């Protein structure tokens, strides 16, 4: 038996992992070597010789070796004291501490990486190459890159084929964009290019290093630099070949005889910051277990047993004051870091860093958009947010992108939302109506009592698509569990190029920064969910239901990032573009295409859009019943009153942009609360855009 005790961060408690050796007697009638869903049989020889693919940790190999020895019991313990071994002291005791100190790594930073490491690895406590690939891909690295093997080798300074926590911690630090270029990083780079684990660099390996130092250089230049570099560093004759020894490489870089290695092996983004944001996002994610929505059979919810109802209340980490204008002022901390729940600490850190920090990117963005609304110009002469300072705006959007990108990576393609919930339709660059919605529905942000689902189409048609998008992204960053932004058909590059959003960005900020801003906001659109379900009853989407999927679980299987949904996902494309269709119109279209309406399954080609499908009541009923749902709320069309019902009120179209394209339509939204859906109409009569 092997007993491993791992001390957890924050709580200081321990979790215990047990591995047993069990000998089965043939007399029991047990038949071995029969694989099942729960048991996978492996050959001991394959395990010892490491011929088993996709192993997440080395424990199985180590345990088999332990069993083959006379002593078959082992107890190990890993405490926080060991995890904090390399926390920088003053002065640093070794090159590892000096490296961490150069980027101001604190005990809290190490604790977060430790928590992230345990969460990823458990029940293992080490990372094999397969585990490492999955781990590092969460922070922007391509899981299929051939260079990950070199990166794994660079991390693995023990050269034993798997990574300990300290190897991961120091490896991440070595990749930081602004880390000092000292001895540890130099050895890290050396291991990266030591492809044969020999402890030396031959001419071919050194050439790869020189190529990465001089991207785009000609072969002649590279050949010359390889010769010069090997002379500057010095070589030793090993097995008949001139090779560079690691210590000589370190000394040459340290004494600056060999220059230019500082640019090697650096991440484009700070990984420590990404880990902090990712942990905050996971902590703030709803604490409800994911269910297969397709298996829920509850066509008419009748409430929930009070005893069985989940009770997940916790005390908020901050108290706030609400002024006479309904705004949040003077937040104060009411929970300290001594709480023994890890999620409380992480929520608290998220609140301090993002929500109640006036200088966070999201709060700065909201303030700027609100100020801009008073001076934004007219339709004929529109201005732009920070139009005279495009570099400052770009940096602010980049910071906001880094915050929201981590949140979206943790969100389903069809997330579950709970009432009370406001469902809001198309915005289309109508900043006046968006801020009217703010004033009426979420003035006390971030301490709002309701959830919000935005059904997409934030850009195009209107003049302020960028400002509306940035406002909603900031809202999402500040209230990640309260705000769900869905993708609309206009959150797609091809449509924006045809309509106005791309032109809007270029007109306001010039060709260089206009395109950069347009592309960066679209990178967020690419990851937005395409649907949501409120109270396991109300299906929300921009366009409608898909013909290519019958269940919510199939929607959740859509890949996270869709740059071109028309090509990459038929399900997503149909959700963005489909429309409901009343009975007679459906029959007429079927007759036109010479189809039998009874044999269509409730779907026919969408002649109005030229893409995706129209669905009738049969199609709607089939989707709702299959998923145990009761209603559909969607956007995508412009009802005169701001709302419109279909199929006997089973489907509602909602539109939240009044005076759309010069029309006289109203602005409405839907409130789902206490098993009642209520249409809310907003007074936006004074929001008609000025033209002079």
Secondary structure, DSSP 8 states (H G I E B T S, - for coil): -EEEEEE-TTT--EEEEEE------GGGT---S---SS-----HHHHHTT--TT-S-SHHHHHHHHHTSS---EEEEE-HHHHTTTS--SS-SSHHHHHHHHTT--HHHHHHHHHHHHHHHTT-SSB-HHHHHHHHHTTT--TT-TTHHHHHHHH-TT-SSSB-HHHHHHHHHHH-TT----HHHHHHHHHHH-TTSSSEE-HHHHHHHHHHHSTT--HHHHHHHHHHHHHHH--EEETTEEEEEHHHHHHHHHTTSS--GGGSS--SS-HHHHHHHHHHHHHHS--S----GGG---SS-----TTTS-------SEEEEE-TTS-EEEEEE-S-TT-S-HHHHHHHHHIIIIIS-TTSHHHHHHHHHHHHHTS-B-STTB--TTTT-HHHHHHHHHHHHHHHHHHHHTS-TEEEE-SSEEEE-B-TT-HHHHHHHHHHH-TTTTS-SSEEEE-S--SSSSTTHHHHHHHHHHHHHH-TTTEEEB--TTSSHHHHHHSSHHHHHHHHHHHHHHHHHHHHHHHHHTTSBSEEEETTTEEEESS---SS-SSHHHHHTS-S--SSHHHH-HHHHHHHH-EE--HHHHHHHHHHTT--GGGSTTEEE-TTTTSSEEE-HHHHHHHHHHHT--EEEE-SS--TTSEEEETTTTEEEEB--TTGGG----EEEEEEETTEEEEEEE--GGG-----
